[in-house]
Amino acid sequence: MQENSESFAGTVNASPHRGQKPLKYSSL
């Protein structure tokens, strides 16, 4: 599960960088 968490954070960081608002960010 830890590995999934890292990927999750990576996606959240990459999403805002592109100017997108992922729903995952809200979940976190």
N, C-alpha and C positions, 0 to 999 in steps of 0.2 A: 504493500500500500504506500510505502514511503516513496517509491519510484514514481508512482502515479501523482503523488503530491508535488513532486519536483516539476513534472511535466505540466501540471495544472498551473503552477506559479509562472512557469515559462510562457505558457499561452496567455495568461493574464497580462504579463509584462509586454508581450509582443502585440497584443490586441490594441491597447491604448496607444502604443507607439505609432500604430498605423492610423489612429484616429477613429477606431471602432469601439463601440461600447458593448462588450460581450455580456450576456446574462450571467455567465459563470462568475464574473467579477462581483456581481451582487450576491451570489450564493456564498462566496468566500467571506 
